[in-house]
Amino acid sequence: IVSEILRLNEDPNVQGLALDLPESLYSSKVLNTVKAEKDVDGLSSVNLGRLVHGDVCDCLVPPTVCAVMELLEDIGGKKVLLVGARGAQGAALQSVLQREGATVLSCHWKAPQLQSELGHADVVVFGSAKPDDVPASWIKPGATVISCAGDLLSEKHDHGQQNNPAAVGSLAVAMRMQNMVKNVERWIQSQQYRKWDLHCLKLQPLSPVPSDIEISRAQSPKAVDVLAKEIGLLTDEIEIYGQTKAKVRLSLLERLKDQPDGKYVLVAGITPTPLGEGKSTVAVGLVQALTAHLHINSFACLRQPSQGPTFGVKGGAAGGGYAQVIPMEEFNLHLTGDIHAITAANNLLAAAIDARILHENTQSDKSLYNRLVPVVNGVRGFSAIQLARLRRLGINKTDPGTLTEEEMSKFARLDIDPSTITWQRVVDTNDRFLRKITVGQANTEKGFVRQAKFDIAVASEIMAILALTTSLQDMKERLGRVVVANDKKGEPVTAEDLGVTGALAVLMKDAIKPTLMQTLEGTPVFVHAGPFANIAHGNSSVLADKIALKLVGEKGFVVTEAGFGADIGMEKFFNIKCRASGLVPSVVVIVATVRALKMHGGGPNVTAGAPLKKEYTEENLQLVADGCCNLQKQIQIAQLFGVPVVVALNIFKTDSPAEVDLVCKIAKESGAFDAVPCNHWSAGGKGAVKLAQAVQKAANQKNSFKYLYNLELPIVEKIRIIAQKVYGAQDIELSPAAQSQVDHYTRQGFGNLPICMAKTHLSLSHQPERKGVPTGFILPISDVRASIGAGFIYPLVGTMSTMPGLPTRACFYDIDLDPVTEQVKGLF
């Protein structure tokens, strides 16, 4: 019985559960196995506890108790005797009767005072069958007598005596039906959008500001199931990972499909410098201000950081100061394993490519076919993915024994040209010695050696697919479309051809769900996907944004971040991510700092670890004014897309009031809707309230969002538009290899995909040392590649490394674990 109840508890199609069992089986173990929200009999300890405590709105009154109360009229001040009413039902009866003003006594049939009590009671309720040795004459004349004895669905009562009790059987059945209706109504109500009941966490900022990990550890985060309930998530929509992280299921999108979306805000930045701009910190500070201080629903959607930079040179990516995601060590290390899933899927596909080449090179057509379509338990059949391949080849057969020799060869051989393989193995570590490797050197690989390399895991096309997908089905189709090489005829070979699509989807089935975390002030954050912006499109996932937009409600805000400068991350957000999602941004926030602008104005180079030169620590209005050209350019780029711009100026203690005022003045004169100094790093959400107010006002402005180019334009023309309108190039120049690839992709039917430029993030040009706003340059396109599964063409501007290296002094020197407390040290 317990096993069946547990099964029905988890069945989403069952909204209520009633028990009709022999009386001997109504144990507390059985009753409490029923989920409280499905307990239409109201006899579980949870339901009974709510009833006794007066939480009538949150519980269901047992049907028999409802029936008794239905039969009794005004009982205020009357004496009610419960006889033989045991367990949960007796407790429920006593509680409800007392609430109605009755004086309630309870006793069993063998009680010595039974005759006396029966003679004084105005109402007598039998909880079980009356024994024959208790005469009806003991009951006070004129007393109301009700019998709850017997099965709920039967009417086996003794009506042959004086003072016949009124049986509640049929009425109790009706009341149970009423409870079932109430339960379904409650379930329907639970599926509707819920108003947030968010309890924010208090901050007590210190001065000087402690390290990020000290700040993170000083705050006690809410349990993630509590946070989930506060923002309207149902218990069956979250999968909890520890105390502070949970995956959110995509079923929420179906439940809230009719809920209007909130406002959509993108945080971008000026061209990055080694001094840092703080986009993640602004994104977190903004949502803390909106929700904890202005009481507006908001969600931050951030990328998951790669562990390569975490242990390499950049450190963590959870924001900083009093505007960060907590716990920061969990945010930066492993999270819920999404990058590991991507690594496993990516490398399974890489292994499948080399294995297929080996097997095709060492077997005849017949042997290859027989091994691909083996006899299993005396039966030979194609798998579903093999049948799909047959249909693509124009072979409309389902019996393996009916294929001709030519059809068998056509089916079994992919004829991959090893020199065209573009799919590389990946690892989530900065490892420069994997930039060029040789595979196949063991004797077992029979001399099939080839040059290859590793990429960092977040550079995998599967990461880009995760970030751009809109559903499980869409992800599976994108994985199947991944082109890994060409065959010897120049035709694309896909993951679907290799038969690995379903396996890749299985490895990614949990990674597709966004991870819920929280900020220092207890406001919700989604962490999902983390493609780099210089070699991929550099944005968190479409799914996280879509779910968050439903959860915040029509007047709420979703704040997401684009990697690097607006010329790279924002351009790709608009032209690639927004095309995939169909979402329209409301506002762009462009982040700048006074000292980064000074570098763009011609300030001296900065060396990591060395003290800053006086140009960056003393007032220098000329340097600031000269550097604002980069900020002006980024504002102009945002305006190309027709979206209002708010500039957020991250304040440092070395910034003078005159420098801050100058930046804000120039930003507004250059077309920004507003420009606001921000102190959230040192003050939390309180320091970003003015930014939040400016964003709120800007979101109500007219929005004339448009893409930069039409997809139908030729590949080269789309590249030229980005180079000239966004980067400010005079023109582009394609190498012969790049032009050849453009022609090849166009012939293969991939010419209508958007463009994802792979270029340095340190300059608007292709030369990292050129700060400010370079002009008059020719942008060299050294190669052109395609991520067909993700859905974009990516031209390479100069030489782009997809595997970072470790510096002389990497971050790992400072990272340690306390073996007693198990606390992580040294993350920043």
N, C-alpha and C positions, 0 to 999 in steps of 0.2 A: 504493500500500500504506500509506504513511504517513497519507494522508488518511483512509483507512478505519479505521486504528487510532485516530486522533484522534477520529473519530466514535464508535467503540465505547467509547473511554475515558470519554466524557461521557454515555453511555447508562446511566441508573440501573438499568435492568433487566438489565444485563450485569455479572456479578460476577467473571468470569474470562475471560482472553483467551489462547489458545494459537496459536502460529504454525507452520504447515506450509508451508514455502517451499523453493524450490530453494536449494542450499547457497550459491550465489553472491549471494543476496539477504539472507543473514544478516549484514548489516552492523551496526556499532554504532549507526548512525543509526536503523535500523529497530527494533533490540532496545530502544533507550532511548526510543523513542516510546511504548512500552507503559507505562501507569501502574504503578508498583511494586506497588500493592495489587491489581492485576488480572493480574499477571505469573505465570501458573501454570507457565511454563517456567523461571522463576527466572533468566533470563539478562540482565536489565537491569543496568546498572552499580549502581543502588541496591540491588537484591537481592543482587548478587554482593558488594558492599561489606559488607553486613550479614553475609553468610555468612563472609567472610574474617575479619571482626572477631569472629566467634563469637556474633553476635546471632541465633541459630537460631530463637528464638521469633518474631522479627519478619520472617523471610524464608521463602521456599520453596526447597528444594534442587532443582536441575534434575532432571527425571525420569530421564534417562540416568544421572546420578550416583547417584541412589537405587537404580536397577536394579543398577549395578555393586556397590554396597555390600550389596545384598540377596544377591548371588551369593557374595560373599566372606564367609567366616566370620571367625574371629579372625585379624587381620593384624598385631597388635601385634608390633613387632620385625622384621617381614618387609620385604624389599626389593621395592618396586613400581616398575616401569618404565612410563612413559606414552610411547607412540610415536605421533607424528602427531596428538596432542591439542592443538588450537590454540584460541585465543580464550577466550571466557567459559567454555565447557564444560571446557577443559583446566585453567583456573585453579580452577574449582569442584571438579574431581576432585582436584587436588593439595591443596587446602585441607582437604577432608573426609578424605582418606586420612591426611594428616599428623596431623589431630586424633585419628584412631583409633590413632596410634602407629606407623604405617608410615614407613619411610625411602623417600622418593619422589624419583625422578630422572625427567627429561623430556628427550626428544630427538626430532629429526625423522628421517624415513626415510633421508635422505642423510648422516646424521652419520657421521664416520669411526670413531667408537667404538661404533657400533650393535651389531656382532657381539659385542664383548666384554661390553657391558651386557646383551644378551639372554642371554648364557651364564651370567650371575650372578644374574639377577632371579628371585625366587620367584613373582612375579605380573607378568604382562605385560598391559597394556590398550592395545588398538589404538584410537586416536581417529579414524583414517581407514583406508581399504582398504590392505591390505599389497601392496606392489609385488611382481611376479613374481621380481625379482632379489634378493629377500631370502628365502633358503630357510628352511623351518621347522626345519631341523636346527640352526640357530643358537640356537634356544630351548633353555634348560636343560631336560633331561628331568624330568618330574614337575611342571614349573611350571604354574600356573594361567593360562590365556590367555582373555581376554575381549575381544570385539570390539564397539566402539560405532559402527562404521562403518555408513554407509547411512542411509536415511530412517527416521525414528522409526516411521512407519506401514508400513514394508515390511520384508521378511526377505531381501533380496538379499545373501546372504553366500556365500563360497566354503567349502564343507564338505568338499572333496575332498582335503585335505592332512592330513599327520600333525600332531598337536597341534592338532586342530580347535578354533578358539576358540568359546567359548560366546557366542552372540549375545544381545544384551539387548533386541532390538526389541519383542517382545510384553510383556516385563516392564516396559520403559520406558513402554509405552502404559498399562499398569495403574498404574504410579507417577504418570503424568500425571493419570489419573482420580482417584487418591488426592489429588493436589495440588488438583484442582478441588474435591473435597469439602472439603478443609481451607480453601480460599479462601472457599467459601460459608459454612462454619462461622465463619470469622473475620468475614465480613460480617455474619452474623446476630448475632454477639457485639458487633460495633461498633454495632449498632442498639439495643442494650440501654442502660439507664441506666448511666452511668459514674461511679465515685467521683471526686470532685474531686482534682486534684493541683495545688493553687494555691500559687504561690510569691509571697508578699506582698512589697511594697516596704518598705524601712526608712525611717523618718522620723527626722530630727534637728531637732526644733523649736528655733527661736531665740527669744530674748527680748531686746528687745521683738519682738513678732510682726510680720514684714514684711507688705507689701501682698499681697493675694490673688494677683495676677499674678506677683509675685516668687516666692511660694511655689510656685505652679504650675510656673513655668519652672525652678525649682531641682530639681524631681523629674524623673527620666527615666522616662517611662511604658513599660510593656511593649508590644511589637508586638501589635496586636489579634488576629492569628492565633494567637499564643502563648497569650494570655488565653483565647481561644475553645476551644483544645484543652484547657487546664487545667480548664475547667468542663464538659467533656464534649460540646462542639459538634462536629459532623462538618465536614469541609472543604467539603462541598457544601451545608452549611446556612448558610454566611456569604457575604456579598458585601462585599468590603473596599473602604473609602473612605480612601485614604491609609494612614498608618501606625497611626493610633490609633482609627479608627472602623470599624464594620462593621454592615451590615444583617443581621438574622437572619431566615431564611425560616420561614414558617408551617408548613412540612412537619414541623418538629420536634414540633409538637403531635400529629400523627398517630403519629410514631415513639414518643413517650413517653406515649401516651394511657392506658396501664395503670399508669404511675408515680404513686404517691400524691403529693398536693400537700404542700408545706411549710406552715408557719405564716404567717399573713397579718396584717401590722401596718400600721396607719394612723397617720401623724403629722399632727396638727392643732394648733391654737393657741388662745390667748385672742384676744379682739377686738383686731385690729391697731392699733398706734399708730405715729407717725412714728419712734419710737425703735427699732422692729424687734424681732422675737422670735426669728428664726433657725430656722424650721422645716426649710428645706433643709439647713442646717448640721447640725441634729440628725439628720435622716434619714441623711446621709452619715456622720456620726460614729458613729451606731449600727451601721451595717453594717461600718465599719472595726473597731469594737470586737468585734463578733460574730465576724468572720472572721479578722482579723489577730491578735487577742489571745485570743479564746476558742476559736478553731479550729472554729467552727460555720459551715456554708455559709450565705451570705446574699447577697441581691441588693437594691440600691436601684432603685426605679422612679420616675423623676422626669419632670416636664413639660419640654418644650422651651421656652425663653424666647422671647418676641416681641422682635424687634429694635426695636420702638417704644420700650418702656421702657429697653432697653439704651443707646440713644442719647439718651433723653429725660431721665428723672429718677431712675429706680429703679436703673439699672445692671444688672449681670449677675445670674444666678440659679443659679450652679454650687455654691452653698454658700459657705463662707468660712473664712479662716484655714487651719488644718491639717485641715479636714474639707471637702474640695471635690472636684469632678469635674475631671479633667484630660484634655487641655489645656483650660484654662478659656476661652481665646479661640475655640477650635473649638466648644466647647459653646455659647457665646453668639452666634456669628456663622455663620449659614447652616446649620451642622451638616451634614446630608445632603440638605438641600433640601426637606424635607417642607412647610414653610410656603409655600415658593414653589409647590409642586405644588397646595396648597390654594388659593392665590391664583389660579393659572391655571384651576383647575376652577371656582371660584366665579365668576370673571369671564367664563368661557365661557358659563355658565348665564345670567348677567346680560345678556350680549350677545344670546343666543338669544331672551330675552324681548322686548327692544326690537325686534329684527329681525323677529320674528314679528308683532308688532303693526303694524309698518310695512307688511309684505307683505300682511297681511290687509286693511289699510285702502286699499291701492292696486291690488288685483287682484279680478277677478270670481271666483266659485266655480270655474269651469272652468279659468281660467288658473292659479289657485292650486293646484288639484288636479294639473294637468298638470306644474307645476314640482316639486311634492312627490313625484310618482311619474313620473319622466321615462322616456323610451325610451332605453336604453343598448345600443348594438350591435344595434339592431333588436328588442330584447326589453324589455318593460315589466314590472316586478315590484315588490312591496312589500318593504321591508327587514324584518328580524325585529322591530324595535321598532314599526314601523308595523302589522304583523300583530297584535301584542299590543294596540295601541290599537283596532284594528277589533274584536277580541274583547271588549274592555271596553265598546265601544259597542253590542255585541249584533249586529254585522255579521259573519256567518260566511261570508265570501267571501275567496278568495285571488287571484282574477283581477281586476286593476285595471279591465279593460274591462267588467265585469259590474255595477259599482255604479250605482245609480240616481242621479239628480241630487240628490235629498234626502240619500242616503247619502254622496255625494261632498262635499256642503256640510257635513254633520255631521262627516265625517272631517277635512276640511281646515281648518275654522274652530275656533279655540279661544275666540274672542271674549273675550279678556282685558280686564278692566276696569282701565285704568291706575291709577285711584285706589286700587286694592286691592293693588298690587304691594308685597310686603314684602321681596323679595330685592334686596340692595344690592351694589354693587361694593366690593371690599376692597383694601387696601394695607397692608404691614407697616411702616408709619411713622406716628409721631404727627404728624398734620397737621390742625389745627383748622379750616383753611379748606376742608376737604372735608366738613364736617359738614352742609352744605346746598349743593347745586349744581343747575344746570339742564342737562339733556341734550337733544340733538336740535336744536341751534341752527343747524347747517350747512344750506345750501340743499338739499343732497342728501337730507335727512331730511324734506323737503316739509312743514315746519311742524308736525311731530309732536313738540312740545316738552313736557317734563314735569319737575317738581321731583324730585330724587333726593338721594342722599348716599353717602358712602363710610363703611364701618366699618373698624376695624383687622382685619387678616387673622385673628387668633386668635378674633375674635368671629363668624366665619363658621360657619354651621350645619355646613358640611363638616368643620370642625375638631372639632365635637362628635360628628359621625358617626364620624370616625376614632378618637376616644377611646372610643367605646362599642361599636364593631363587634366581632364575634367571628370573622369569616372574610371572605374575598373575596366570596363569594356574599351574605353578610349585608350587606356594605358596598354592594354593587351594588343590592340591594333597598332599602336605606335611602336611597341617592341617588335612586332612582326615585320614592320616596314624598315627597320634598321638595316642599312646597307653596309656590309662588312668588307666587301671586295667586289671585283668584277670577274666574270668568267673569261675564258680565253677568246671569246667572241666580243668582249667588251660590254656584255650585259650585266646589270647589277645582281649581286648575290645577297640575299637578305637572311635575317634570323629565321624567318618563316621557311625559307628554302632549306635551312639547316635542321628544321624540325624542333627548334628549341624554344619557341615562343611561349608555349604553355608553362614550361619549367621556369622561364624567367618571370612570368606573371606570378607563379606560386612563391618564388623567392621575394617578390615585391608586394605581396598582398597585405602585409601589415605596414610596410613603409609608406604606403599611399595615404595612410591616415595621419592627419596633423597631430602634433604633440602639444597638449595644453600645459602651460606653466603660468607664472605670475610675476609681476613687478615687485619692487620693494614696498610699494604701497598697496599690494594685494589686488591689482587690476589684472585682467586676463591677457595672456600672450599666447599666440600660436608660433611654434618653431617648426619649420618644415621646409626641407630642400635647401641646398646651398651651392648652386652653380657659381663659379667665378664669373666676374663681369668682363674681364679682359679677354678670356678665351671662350666664354659662353655668354648667356644673356643676363646673368647676375641678379636674379630676383627670386624671392621666396615663392611658394607654390600658389598656383591659381586656386586650388581646392581650399587652402587655408583662408585665402581672401574671401572666397564665395561663402564658406561656412560662417566666417566672422561677420560678413555683411548682413547675413540673415539674423544672427544672434543679437547684434547691437540694436536692431530695429530701425525704423525709418529716420529717426532723428539722431541716431548714433553715428560714430565715426570709426572707420578702420584705417589704421596708419601702417603702411608698409614701406620698406626701404629698398632702394636700388643701389647696386654696388658702384663704387668709385664715383667719378664726376658725372654731372648731368649729361655730358656729351656721350658717355658710354652707357652707364646703367639706365638712365632715364630714357634715352633714345630707344634702347632695346625694350624697356618696359612698355613704351607706347606702341612701337612698331611690331613687336613680337608677342609679348605677354597679353596686351589688351586685345590683339587679334584672336589669340587662342581662347581667351576668357569671355570676350564680348562685353567686358566691363568698361565703364567710362569714368576716368578719374575726375574728382571735383576740384582738387587743389594740389599744387606742387610746392613743397617746402624745400628751399635751397639753403644748405648749411654752409656757413663760412666762419672763419676766425680772423681776427686782426693779424695775427702773426703769420698765418698761411698766405694772406693777401700781401703781406710785406715781401714774402719770398717771390710771389708772382710779380711784384713790382721791382724786382732786381736785387732783393736781399741776398746776403751771402749764403753759401751752401751750409747745410746742417749735417753734422756727424753724429750718428747714434751714440749716446752715452756721454758726449762732450757737452760742456756748459754752453748755453745759447749766447750768441754774440749780442752786443749792446743794441744792435738794430732791432732785435726782437723783444728786448726788455725795457727799452726807453721809448718815449713818444717820438714818432717820426711820421708826420702827416703826409709828407711827400711820397714816401714809400707806400703808405696805405693807399693814397689816391692813385698812384701808378698801378698798384696791384688790383685795384677794383675793376680793371678792364676785364679780368677773367670772370669775375662775378657778373659783370654786365653781359658778357658773352653767354654765360649759362642761363641768365634770365631770358635773353633773346632766343636761345634754343628752345626753352620751355614755351615761349610765346608762339613758336612755329606750329605747335600742336593745339593752340587755342585754349590753354588752361591757365587760370589765375595763379600767380606766383606770390608766395610769402617768403621772405628771407629771414632765416634764424641765425643770429650772430652769437655763437658760443663765446661767453665772456671768460677771460683769464685775468688773474689779479694784476698782470703787468699791462693790461689794456688801459689807456687813459680815456676819460670821458670824451675828450675831443676826437680821438680816433674812432670810438664807438659811434658818436654822432655823425661823423663824416661818412662812415660805411652805410649807415641807415639812410642818410640823405641821398647818397649816390644811387643806392639800390632803388629807392622810390622814384627818383628822377629817371631811372632806366626802365621803368615800367612795372616794377614790383607793386602788388596791391598794398603790401605793408612790409616793413622791416623791423624786427624786434630783437633787442638784446635778451639773452637767456642765461639764467643762473641755475638751471636744474641740476648740474653736476654737483654743486655745493649745497643746494637747498631742496632738491627733489622736485616734485610736481609743482610746488608753490612757486619755484623759480621759473616756471614755463607757463604760468597762467595767462600772461599777456600774449604769448605766442598762441596759446589755445584759443583765446578770444579772437585773435586776428584770423586764424584758420577757420573758425566758425563763421566769421563774417565773409571771408573770401569764398567759402563754399556756397554761399547764397548768391554769388555773382553769376552773371550770364556765362555759360560755358559753351564754347563753340569747338569742341574737341574734334580733331581730324588727324588722320595718319599723314606721314610725311611723303609717302609715295604709293602708287598703285601697284599691286602685286603683278599685274599683267605686263608691266614694263620689263624690258630685257634686264638680265642680271647686271651687266656692266653699267647700265643707266641708273639702276637703283644704288649701286655702289657710288657712282659719281654724285648723286643727289646727297647722300649722307656726307661724303667727303667735302663737298662744297658748302652745303647749307649748314651742316652741324660743325665740322672741324674747321671750316674756313679755308680749305685747300683751293689752290688755283685750278688744279685738275688731278686726274689719277693716271697712273702708268702701270699697265699690267705686264708682268713678265711673260715670255712665250709659254711657260708651263701653266701660268694662271689662265691665260687666254684659252689654252688647249682644254683645261678643265671646265671652263665656262661653256665652251662649245659642247663638250662631252655631256655635262649635266643638262644642257638645253635639249640635246638629242634624246636623252633618257626621260624627258618629261618633267624635270625638276625646276624649270625656269621660273615658275610662278610662286616660289617660296620667298619669304621675307629674308632680309640680310642681317647677319650677326657678325659685325666687324670684330676681328681679333687683332687688337692693337695695344700699344702701351697705354696705361692709364695715367701716366705721369705728365702728359702733355696733350694739348689739342692736336698736335702734329704727331708724326711717327718718330720724332727725336725727343727722348725723355728729358734732355737737358733744356729744351726750349720752353720756358715758362711764359706766363701771361697769355697773350693771344697772338701766336705766330701767324704770319700771312705770307702769301706768295709761294708757298711750297707745293711741290708735286707729291702726291701720296702714292708711294710704291706698293703695288699688290704683288707679293712674291709668289703666292699660291692661292688656290681656291678649293675648299673642301665642303662636304655636305653632311649634315646630320638629318637624314631623311625621316627617321623616327621622331625626333624632336620637332622637325619641320622648319629647318632654316638652312641657308647656304652661309658658310663662314669664310670670307676672304681673310688671308693672313697678311697683315701689314708689317713688312720686315720679318724678323725672326722672333717667334713667340714660343717661349718654353712652357710646356704643359706639365713639367715636373720641377717644382722648386728644389733648391738645395739648402743645406743647413749652413748657417754662418759660423765663424770661428767660435763665437760665444753664443750658443743657442739658449733658448728659454729653459731647456730642460735642466740646466745647471742649478736653477733656482727652485725647481719643482720637487717636492718631497712629500712623504706620507708619515704622519705620526703613528707609530705602531700601537700605541696605547689607545688613543682617541679615534684613530682611523681618519683623522682630518687631513685634507689635502693642504699643502702649504705652497706658496710661491706662484700661484696662478695670478695673472693680472689682466 
